[in-house]
Amino acid sequence: MVDAAIILIVILLLFLALKGSVRHFKGQGSCCGGTSSLLKTGEKALDGPVVSERRVRISGMHCASCAERVKRAIDSIDGASASVDQPSGTATVRLDRAIDDTVIRKRIEEAGYKVDSIS
């Protein structure tokens, strides 16, 4: 009887772990400190009109918290404003001045993510 209870507890724990893993990989879990650890920031207002727009493909974003970290990293660049789509792994960066791609790449990589391409 004790063996059956232990097996039942182990099965329950495995089920809960699997459920958490599925939520994590769908971007719904509390990855990277959880989505509640970072309050979402609004759209950053640029000083001037948008003169160019870049699309950045990013690897390593697993949740909304990751996307918010990438957005904050890009928004910390003077003259840049970002919107990040975690499910597609892309960020749209609007620029009001000439900014080299290496600056954008460096900020994203300093935040802990990999830039696959900038176009």
Phi, psi and omega in degrees: 000319179295321179298319179295320179295319179295316179297318179298319179295317179297317179297318178298316179296320177296320178298314179296321178294318179296317179299316178296322179294318179297315178299319180300311184285343172276354181084019182252355184272189183260047179296150172058036179095357176087154181288341180280349182285339178236120175286139181292136178266153179280186179291129179282129178278130177274155181289329183228186179290154179290122180257340175201164181222138180237146175250124184244126175267129188232136176255148174103358177274121183247348185204178179296329178294320177298314180299321179293322177297318178295316179301314180295324179296315180289318180296341179285351177276127177298127178090007181233142176222137186235152164233132187242134177246100184298315182302322180271349180070034181232155173230138173256121184249120176261136184236139176254008177202172179286120177230129181292144179301330181295330178293315179297312180302316182297315181297318180293318181290328175294332178282351175104017182239163183253131177270120179275319179198156173229125180227000000 
